[in-house]
Amino acid sequence: MKRHLLIALSFLMLCAACHRDDEDLQPATEKNPPCQVMVVFALGQLGDRGYADNVMEGVSLLSSQSNGNEKDNDQIDVRFITSSEERILQWAKHTESPFVEDTCSRRLLVLTEPYMAYEYHEALSCLRPTDEVLLLKVNDDDVKAAAEKLGLGERLHGLNISAAYSTRRYCRYIEKIIRDAKELEGKILTTDPIIYYRLYDSTYVAYRDSVFETLKEKLDASTRINLASVSDEFGAGVYTPGFEHTVIESAYLFGSFQKFFYEERGNAFAIIDLGSGNVGWDYSLLYNASEGGSFHTLVIDGSPVPLPRRTYIKRFFSTALVNWCNEWVNRPVGDMPPMTTHWGEDYCQDNIPDM
């Protein structure tokens, strides 16, 4: 009898050990962080070596911060998609994450271009009362108008960075270049007009970087600033109206036109803000440099490129986005300010020579 009892106990102990081994082999249930951030990029703009890539750096930093945080209630699940009405609508309607179990208690939709707020209004109408929206590159009036029209109230916010300080530096730089050309080389350079190349037409996208306004304020009253755009709502920042060219091809052509304006009329200054099209302009500058072209370029939301007479202003939306989201995750729904605007060297830098 004792022998049978010993065998039975041994069998039970073996079964218990096997059961524990099975439990150890089961994958742990991964819970979704209570907060999710979804960043929407304009079609074709990632890889621009400028604004979109800078925002993407913020996405990466937020993700790495979350992965290294031991407190589950402070983690943020960070995702990004390119602009697509169907995909954004699907995200808005379905709160279950395809990556981990459970549902986010709060979500933040970050729209990197202002026009997206109205283009994806159907998706925004599907958001839960605990979900919020952050618009980049907007001002107070934009936020108020969108919040009222979309019915989001205190759940819609704006985040922006002013480039006014760097633009004032560039105005002083222009004045010195013109003065030195006349005194040292006997050459007459003109700012009539300065051509300002933008990605979107101003009737479609309101630019809130303070560049145009500062130029008008600080340059000579006789200076004309002509605005030229290469895309519209149909091209969505990738193609020209009518889809004749990509923005990269158009930017390259614009660079060739600018060389002609400089050689024939003395128009020595151009300002560009062409998103992914900036690389086309840089290709043109590279060619012009070998041909002796010497007009001056200012790139808005640009990055360093070793080309002569090419300056840039870089706004650090990466830093601004990370700081905003880290504050948002620790505050109640609707508690973040309607509008946050940064300026100064922590958020905006340039390589414009001191004058």
PyMOL commands that set and color helices and strands:
alter all, ss='L'
color gray80, all
select helices_A, chain A and resi 2-25+51-67+72-74+85-93+116-119+121-125+140-150+153-155+164-185+211-218+241-243+247-265+275-290+317-328
alter helices_A, ss='H'
color red, helices_A
select strands_A, chain A and resi 35-41+76-82+106-111+131-136+156-161+194-200+225-231+269-273+296-300+310-315+339-342+348-350
alter strands_A, ss='S'
color yellow, strands_A
deselect
rebuild
show_as cartoon
